[in-house]
C-alpha cells in the first residue's frame, strides 16, 4: 500500500488504514453484540468465517503474544505473565485483521535489534532510512501496535458509554 507520508514517516504507514480497520472491527462488534475484547476477537473470527481461538501458553523469552495461522482458523497465543493482557490481545488481533503472516517466536525475538526496540518503546524511527529486509516486519508491528492503541482507546470510550452504538460514524447514523 503506497500512501504519502512525512519525511520522518515511511510512506507505507497509514493512520487512515488503522482507523478504518478499527471502525470495521467495532461495526462487527456492534452487529454481534460483543461486550468484551475477547467477544470482539471471536466476533471478528466469525465475521471472517475463520474462528479465532485465544489460548495462554509458555512462549519464548521476550515474546508476549503470537498469532498462528492454520488452514481453517487462527490462534492468538498469550504469554502466561503479561503486563497488559488486553494490549497484547488487541495487538495480536491487529495482526489477524491485517492478515499479517505469522512469525516464529524465535525469529520474533531475534529480530528485536536496538533500533526496533527504540521504535517500539519510544516511537523513534530506526537510524537507517533505507529499506531493509526487516521493513515489512517493522510495518506489520507498527500496524498491529497502532491498531491495538486505537482499539483500546475506543473501547475505553465504550466502557464510559456502555454501548458500541455511539461510536458509529455520523454518516452511518443517517443511513
C-alpha positions, -999 to 999 in steps of 0.1 A, spaced: 0 0 0 17 32 -11 5 62 10 22 95 12 39 103 45 60 129 61 98 128 58 101 111 92 74 85 85 78 58 59 53 62 31 36 29 37 23 38 72 -13 50 72 -32 61 102 -63 62 79 -59 25 73 -57 19 111 -88 40 118 -107 22 91 -97 -12 105 -108 -2 140 -141 12 127 -147 -21 108 -140 -42 139 -162 -21 161 -190 -23 134 -187 -61 136 -187 -60 174 -218 -39 174 -236 -62 150 -226 -93 171 -233 -76 204 -198 -83 216 -194 -69 251 -157 -76 258 -124 -76 240 -125 -114 239 -160 -113 225 -148 -89 198 -120 -113 189 -145 -141 185 -169 -118 165 -141 -109 141 -133 -146 136 -170 -154 130 -174 -125 105 -143 -137 86 -155 -173 85 -123 -183 103 -126 -188 141 -100 -171 163 -90 -192 193 -73 -175 222 -51 -195 245 -25 -189 271 8 -208 269 45 -205 276 63 -185 249 99 -177 242 115 -151 265 106 -116 253 75 -128 233 43 -117 249 19 -129 222 19 -148 189 -5 -152 160 -7 -186 145 -25 -192 112 -39 -225 103 -58 -237 72 -92 -233 88 -87 -210 118 -64 -185 136 -49 -187 171 -38 -160 193 -14 -173 220 -8 -150 250 22 -155 274 13 -165 309 26 -134 327 17 -102 308 19 -66 319 -12 -59 298 -32 -89 285 -57 -66 268 -29 -47 249 -13 -79 238 -47 -94 227 -56 -63 208 -21 -62 192 -24 -98 180 -59 -91 168 -44 -64 147 -22 -90 130 -53 -111 123 -73 -81 109 -44 -70 86 -37 -106 76 -1 -104 85 18 -137 81 28 -153 114 64 -152 126 81 -180 146 87 -170 182 124 -175 179 125 -152 148 105 -125 165 128 -124 195 160 -123 173 146 -95 151 144 -71 180 176 -52 173 184 -19 191 167 3 165 135 -18 166 134 -18 204 138 20 204 110 23 180 86 0 199 94 17 233 95 53 223 82 56 188 116 66 174 124 58 138 153 34 132 186 50 124 188 36 89 164 54 65 169 29 36 147 -1 31 159 -32 49 148 -69 49 131 -62 82 110 -33 68 79 -55 63 81 -69 98 85 -34 112 55 -22 93 34 -51 105 44 -45 141 36 -8 137 2 -15 122 -6 -41 149 5 -17 177 -13 13 162 -44 -8 158 -42 -20 194 -38 15 208 -67 29 188 -90 -1 195 -83 1 232 -88 39 232 -122 34 215 -131 6 239 -122 29 268 -148 53 254 -172 24 250 -168 15 287 -178 50 296 -208 50 273 -218 13 278 -226 9 242 -210 4 208 -236 24 190 -225 60 199 -191 53 183 -206 47 148 -198 74 124 -222 102 119 -228 94 83 -237 58 92 -262 70 117 -280 89 90 -281 60 67 
